[in-house]
Amino acid sequence: MTEKEPDILITEFPKKGFTIIDQLQGRVQFAILDQIELMKTSGMEYEEISKIILSNIEKILDSYRLKEN
């Protein structure tokens, strides 16, 4: 980390003993949990956190769907 980067925890998902699908799902789950923790410590309420994360997931899914068509 540089001096300008915040000192935050980014959880790593273990690779050993997990399939690639398990690894990807675990990384997504850990990333969302890390995001929730960071948002909580910044003072955001659960409802706002939930709304933002679900909105971001919908955007990702919609973007993927548009590429399929």
C-alpha positions as CSV (number, residue, x, y, z in Angstrom):
1,M,0.0,0.0,0.0
2,T,1.1,3.5,-0.7
3,E,0.6,6.4,1.8
4,K,-2.4,7.6,-0.2
5,E,-4.3,4.3,-0.1
6,P,-6.6,3.7,2.8
7,D,-5.7,0.9,5.2
8,I,-8.6,-1.5,4.6
9,L,-9.1,-5.2,4.7
10,I,-9.7,-7.0,1.4
11,T,-10.5,-10.6,2.1
12,E,-8.8,-13.2,-0.1
13,F,-10.6,-16.4,-1.1
14,P,-8.6,-19.6,-0.7
15,K,-8.0,-21.6,-3.9
16,K,-6.8,-24.9,-2.6
17,G,-9.5,-27.6,-2.6
18,F,-12.1,-25.4,-4.4
19,T,-13.4,-25.6,-7.9
20,I,-13.2,-22.5,-10.1
21,I,-17.0,-22.0,-9.7
22,D,-16.6,-22.2,-5.9
23,Q,-13.6,-19.7,-6.1
24,L,-15.6,-17.2,-8.1
25,Q,-18.7,-17.4,-5.9
26,G,-16.5,-17.1,-2.8
27,R,-14.7,-14.1,-4.2
28,V,-18.0,-12.4,-5.0
29,Q,-19.3,-13.1,-1.6
30,F,-16.2,-11.9,0.2
31,A,-16.1,-8.7,-2.0
32,I,-19.7,-7.9,-1.1
33,L,-19.1,-8.6,2.6
34,D,-16.0,-6.3,2.5
35,Q,-18.1,-3.6,0.8
36,I,-20.8,-3.9,3.4
37,E,-18.3,-3.6,6.2
38,L,-16.7,-0.5,4.6
39,M,-20.1,1.1,4.0
40,K,-21.2,0.3,7.6
41,T,-18.0,1.9,9.0
42,S,-18.7,5.0,6.9
43,G,-22.1,5.4,8.7
44,M,-24.5,4.1,6.2
45,E,-27.6,2.3,7.3
46,Y,-28.5,-1.3,6.3
47,E,-31.4,-0.2,4.0
48,E,-29.2,2.2,2.0
49,I,-26.4,-0.4,1.8
50,S,-28.8,-3.1,0.6
51,K,-30.3,-0.7,-2.0
52,I,-27.0,0.3,-3.4
53,I,-25.6,-3.3,-3.6
54,L,-28.7,-4.7,-5.1
55,S,-28.9,-1.9,-7.7
56,N,-25.2,-2.6,-8.7
57,I,-25.9,-6.3,-9.1
58,E,-29.0,-5.6,-11.2
59,K,-26.8,-3.3,-13.5
60,I,-24.3,-6.0,-13.9
61,L,-26.9,-8.6,-14.8
62,D,-28.7,-6.2,-17.2
63,S,-25.4,-5.4,-18.9
64,Y,-24.7,-9.1,-19.4
65,R,-28.2,-9.7,-20.7
66,L,-27.8,-6.9,-23.3
67,K,-24.5,-8.5,-24.5
68,E,-26.4,-11.8,-25.1
69,N,-29.0,-10.2,-27.3
